[in-house]
Amino acid sequence: MNLVYFQQAGRPNFGDDLNSWMWKSLFPKELCGDDGVNLSGIGTILNASLMPPGRKWIVLGSGVGYGCVPSDWGGPKWKVLALRGPLSAGVLKLRPEFAVTDAAILLREIAGLDSIPESERSGIVFVPHHSCIQTGNWELACTIAGLEYLDPLSDSRLLVERIRHAKCVIADAMHGAIVADTMRVPWIPVVTGSTISTFKWLDWAQSMQMDYRPHVLSASTGIEKFRNMTNWIYGEANFVQDASEENVVAHYQRAQRYRGAKWWRRWVRAARGISYAVPAKIIGSLRASESWKNGAIAHVENAAKSLQIASKMPSMLSDEKVFAQKSERMREAVAMVPRCIDELRVL
């Protein structure tokens, strides 16, 4: 089978990149070749742009959240073993039992990646979402706040190891929280900006029978603040303030209606230029001014204060019984993969 996950040229991303090595540790080498069967594992990749019609798919822990549902979804070439959570199951019109959890819970099945004693853990770490790297200044905010910054664009194996050895994880990146929960490290959910998908977070949190009430952080730069205010114009405002299931699903459905329109891609290209690219260039030309420098200091100091507040909030961890049940369900799903491959090969 061929491992399929979101990849952006020259720009690694922590959660998606777990696919590049986790599955190879879980499956025999002979299963990890491209023989016409595709495995959809970690990530929000159940959408038409990443899954063109006519291909054969095994779905193992993926979710919906971006883009429209694949046009041939549910046909004979689809083998769904597990979805990320109940919101994904609802959108895809599948029974609740398909809502297992995110596939990254399987990291604990890899030798050397078990949970370690609390006495061997140290430090509070912050894992931002990759989308805030370009316009934010969260590394400096962490330095001011006295927290350890983990770059989501760095090697995913090293990030897993550092999370595993942390006392607590402040997570803007959803897989920062998922890996922490998998390693039984307490975590605190935060939001750096409007691009953060409440649908994804709630989907996973509900799969582990937890609430999702994140602490919203202050913008760390002026450009980041501007971006957060204008993301809605080109369809990247994914954060929902009232994270009730009804509101979150309604927000997702509205977004899909726009994204499915024929004019949407042309609009996005134009809107990005008007509301993001051009203003970013103008702001960039002002960076040398004293007023800009003073404003930059104020932004990053406010961001640091919001991080300090977040670090003192109650941490979260899924119930041990729920974690054990979900881990067992994912192990069962993994065991079914060879049979699914055989069934798909004959189609």
Order of alpha helices (4+ residues) and beta strands (2+ residues): beta-alpha-alpha-beta-beta-beta-alpha-beta-alpha-beta-alpha-beta-alpha-beta-alpha-beta-alpha-alpha-alpha-alpha-alpha-alpha
